């Protein structure tokens, strides 16, 4: 059956994209299933503590990625003979920054909780443990290398092996009835396993990590180019995670209930990333050779993402409470209402993922930063207003509006307004209705 509005889409290529996404989907579904087991085992309060710590460290860890992924791919493609220099410089930059971020993360938490009535706050140890995860994620630059070689299937194999081992470890922790801190250790160990797996795969392909070198000139060049994306990544983390951090003022239970809903709502966010990553090389090629085809492929991509996300949002919004009860029994009362609202954010996350690649292709990195910054600011302001009044439901509304504002910020900028209008047409199924009325 053909999807309305996707006439002219390369169906053979799309089948390939679906197959590639399927391997990634296996790992994500397994992780999601284990996540539900953990949430059900820990209960709202302990799960809220873990979710808060994870969100808090994720926001700060966004700095440690240095926005280098896309630039590493481009640099290796443009200058393949210097890949050891590019990879070595990128790795040392990330390791250095992430090592500094560990004490900084702990210090920021202690500063904002210095007046806490709970002496010897155990949450600080969970935060420190999770902060170490970013240090080992520095080795994710090997993933960027494989992407530059159009060999992401090797990374997916490593990821799936790590996911299976991770799932087994976490289920064992539940079986042994171990306390919360062990789950923080398990989350950090996930990063250790992936780092080791990527290194082994890189070596197995005939490469040698010991040949990597560092260049000050290259470091300066990479940081200069990626700086806007560092800020953008931080802003993305803020507007995707700040709700869980700000909800902590209401209590760990409310954080846990909201996080249980958000975990379901966000469980499939890897789909647009996988699709966009797969199809965008073809779109970029069209930009160089056929501008009209380039715009058509962008429109088809936007239409596809709406056709995937809209039905899910409708179904989940009607059955949110039933889904929560099925997965968590009665441990997360109130999460159903939050899920029914939060799930609509997915439509704008999908469209935002695709349009972010458009901005990168056109060199509009400053606009990319501006729109994520706008989303983050809107989310913070709305959370300050809505969380004291409505708790997790207010945070869900704030996230939805922030995602909407961020995605359609393109309408406010003259040189991206045409893309913003294209996004609007896809959102309101303009292509599908146009086809119906032509009949």
N, C-alpha and C positions, 0 to 999 in steps of 0.2 A: 504494500500500500504506500502510495506516495504522500509525502507530507505537503499540505497546501503551502504555496509561496516559495517552494524550494526548487522550482523548475530550473533546469540548467545546472543544478548542483552536481558535482562529480561523484556519482553514486559508487563507482568502483573504489575511488579513493576514500569515500566515506566509510565503506565496509572495512577498509584497512584501519581507519581511525577507530572504529568501533571495536575491532579485534584488539588493537593496542590498548585501548581504554579498558577492555575486559580484564586484562592481566592486572592492571592497577586497581580495578574495582574489587577483585578478589581480596587483596590486602586491606582495602578500606572497609569492606563489609565485615571481615574478620575482626579488625580493630574496633569497629563500631559495636559488634556483638559483645566483645569482651568488655568494652566500655560500659555497656548496659549492665553486665554482671557486676562490675566494680561499683557502679552507682547504686545498684540495688543492695549490695553487700554493705557498703559504707553507711548508707542512710543520708538524709538531707544535710545534717550538720557537718559530718566528717567530709562528705563529698563537696560541700560548700567550701570548707577549708582548703581542700586540694585544688578546687577550681579557682579560688581566689589566688592562691600561690602561683598556679600555672599562668593565669591571666597577667598577674603582676610582673612575673619574670619574662613573659613573652613580649610585653610592651617594651621593656628595657633591652631585651635581646635583639629587637629589630635593628638596633644600632650596629650590633656585631656582624650582621650579614653584609653591611657596607654597600648594599645595593649593587653588588658586583656581578651577579649571575649572568645577566644579559650581556654585559660588557665582556666578560670572560669568553663567552661563546663567540661574540663578534671579533674579539681580538685574535682568538685562535684561528678562526676562519680566514681573517685577513692576513695573518702572519704565522702560518703553521710551523715554520722552522723555529720559532721562539716560544713554543708552547711550554717548555720547561720553565722558562723565565716568567711567563704569564702566570702559570699555575703556582710556582714557588713564591712569587711576590704576593699573589692573592692569599695564599695560605698563611704566610707569615703575618700579613696585615690582619687577617681575621683572628688568628690565634692570639696575637698581642692585644687587640681590642677586647676580645671576649674574656681573656684572663683579667683585664682591668675591670670589666663589668661585674665580675663575681663579688668583690668587696663593695663596689658601688651599689649594686642591687640590695645587698644586705644593709648597707648604710642608709639608703633611702627609706627602706621599710622601717628601720629602727627610729629614724628621725620623725616619721609621721606617726609612730606609735610609742613615742617616748613617754607619753603620759598614761600608757595602758595600765589598767588596774591589775592585770594579770602578770605577776612576776615570773621571770624566766619563760617568756612566751615561747612555746614549742614550735609555733608556726615559723619562726625565724630559721630553724634548722631545715624545715621543708623547703623554704625559699632558697636557702644556700645550696641545697642539694639540686634543686631544679635549675638554678643558675649555672651549674656546671654543665648542663646539657648543651647549652649554646657553644661552649668551648669545643666540644667534640663535633658539633654541627659544622664547624669550620671546614671539615673535610668534605662537605657537600659540594665543594668546587669540582670534585672529580665527576660529579653528576653533570656539571656544566661542560666538562671536557667531552663526555660521552654524547651529550646533545650536539656539540659542535661536529662530531663525527657521524651524526645520524645513527647512533647506536644506543639509544635509550633503553632498548630491550634488556641490555645487560644490567642496567641499574634497577629495572623493574624486578628482575630475578633476585638480585641482592635484597631489595626491599621486601619481597614476598617471603624470603627465607627468614629475614629478621622479624617480620610480622608474626610468622608462625611461632618462632622461638619466644617472642615477646608475649604472645597470647598464652603460651604454655606456662611461662613464668608467672604471669598475673593470675591465671586460674589457680595455680599452685598456692599463691599467696592467700587467695580467698579460701581455698580448701584448708590451709593451715591456720586460718582465722587470725592472721597477723595484723598489727596495728597500721595506722595511716602512713607513718613515715616510710614503711617498706614499699608502698606504692609510689612514693616520690622517688625512691631509689630505683625502682623498676622503670619509671619514665626516663630517668637519666641514663640508665643502662641501655635503653633503646637507642640512644644517640651513639653510645660507645659501640654497640653491635653494628650499626649502620656504617660508622666510620671505618671499622675493621673490615667489614664486607666490601666497601668501596675500594679500599687500598688493595685487598686481595684480588678483586676483579681487575683493577688497573694493572697490577703486576702480571696477572695471568694473560693479559692481552699483549704481553711483550714489552710493556713500558716499565720504567723504574722511577719510583718517587724520589730516590736518592740523587737523581740527576737534576732535580728541581733547583733553581737558583733564585736569588733575590736581586732586584734592580731598583735603586732609589728613583731613577727616572721613570721607570714603569709604574712604580708605586704612586708617585705624584700624578702621573697621567690618569691612572685608574681612579684615584680618589677625586681628582678634579672633575672627571666625567660623571662619576656616580654620586657625587654629593647631593644633587637634587633628589635622587632616588633613595638615598639614606633617609632624608627627611620625609619623603613620601611613604617609605616603609614604616617609619615610626608612626606617622599619622594613620596609616591603614591599621596598624596594631591597636592604636588608641581607640579608633571608632569601632573596631570589631571586638575589643576586649575591655574597654573602660567601664562598661556597664557592670561586669562582674566585680571589678575593683570597687566601684562606687557603692554597689549594693551591700558591701561588707559593713557599712555603717548601719544598715537595717538589721544585720545579723547573718551568721553563717548559714542558718537554715534557709533563709530567703535566697542566698547565693546558690545554695545547693538545688533548690527547687527551680530557680531560673536556669541554672546550668544544665539541669536534666532536660529541660525543654530545648535549650539552645543546642545541646549535643545532637538531638534528633534533627532539628532544623538545619544545622550546619553539616550534617553527616555526608551530604552529597555535593558539597562545594568543590570537591576535587574534579567533578565531571566537567564543568566549564573550562577549568584550567587544562585538563587533559585534551579536550576538544580543540581549544584555542591553540595550545602548543603544537598539536598535530597539523592543523589546517593553515596556520599562519605563514609558514614558508611559501605555500602556494599563493597566498594572498599577496605577500611581499613581491613575489615574482611577477604577478599580474600588475602590480604598481609600477614596475620598471618597464613593462612591455605593452600594457594595454590599460590605461587609466579607467576606461569605462567598465572593463571587466573587473578591475580592482574594486570599484564601488559596488558592483553587482555582487561580488563575492562577500564583501562586508555585509551587505544587506541580507544575503542568504544566511550568513553566520548569525546575525542578530535574530533573524526569524527563527532559525533552528533552536537557539537557546531559549527563546520565549515559548516555543512549542513544547520544549522539555519541561520548563519550570512552572508554567502557568497551571497545567492540570494537577501537578503535585500540590501546589499551593491551595487550590480549590478543595481537593480531597482532604488534605490534612487539616485545613481550617474547619471543616465540618466534623471531623472525627478526632480532633486533637485530644480531648479528654479520654476517649476510648483507647487511643494509642498509648497514652501515658499510663493508664491503669493496666493495660496488657503487659507493658514492659516493666513497670515498677511497682505493681499492685497499689497499695494505698500509702506508700511511703513519701509520695511527692504530690500531695493534694494542692491543687491550684496551678500545677504546671501545664495542664491542658489549655487553659485560657491563654497562657503565655505562648505556648506553641502555636496556637491558632493565629496569633498575631505575628509572631516572629518568622513563621514560614514564608510570609510574603516578601521578606527581605531577600530571599533567594533569587527572585526574578531580577532584582536590581544588582545583586552580586554577580549573576551570570552576565548581564549586559555590561556591567562595569569591568569584568575581566577581559571581555573582548575589546571594548573601547580603549582600555589601557594599553593594549598591544598596538592599536591604531595610533595612539599618542606617541608611543615609543618609535614606531615606524616613521612617523612624520617629524620626529625630533622635538616634539612638544613636551619635554620633560618638566618644564616649569609649570605648564598647565596641569600636568599629572599631579604634581605636588600641591598646587592650589586647590584642586578639587578634593583631594583626600584630606587636606587641611580643613577645608570647609565642612566636610563630613564629620571630622573629628570634633570641630568646634560646636557644630549643631548638636552632636550626640552628647557632649559634655553639658551644654546649656540645658538641653531637654531633660537629661538625667537629674541635674540639680533641681529642676522643677517637678518632674514627674515621680521620681523614686520616693521622696518623702510622702507623697500623696497616695501612690498606687503600688509601690514596691516593684516586684518583678514584672508586673503587667505594664507599669510605666516605663521600665527599662526596655521592654519589648517594643513599645510604641516608639521610643526614642531611637532605637536601632533601625527600625523600619524607615522612619523619616530621614535619618542620617544617610542611609544607603541610597534612598531616592534622591536626596539633594546632591550627593556626591556623583551619582551616575549622570544626572541631567545638568550638572554644572556647565557642561559643554554648550548648552543653549545660551549662556551668558557671554561667551567669548565669540566675537565675530568670525574668526578663522576656523572655529570648530562647530559653529552653529548648524551647518549642514549635517554634520554627523549627529548632533543632538536631535535634529528633526528626524533623521533616519532611525535613531533609537526609539523615538516616540512612535513612529509609524509601526515599527516592529512590536512595540509594547501593546498597541491597540489593534494588532492583527490587521493592519491596513492591507498588506499583500493578499491575505486570505479573503478579505471582504471584496477587494478589487477583482479577484478572480471569480468570486461568486456572482458579482453584478455584471461581469462581462459575458456570462453564460446566457 
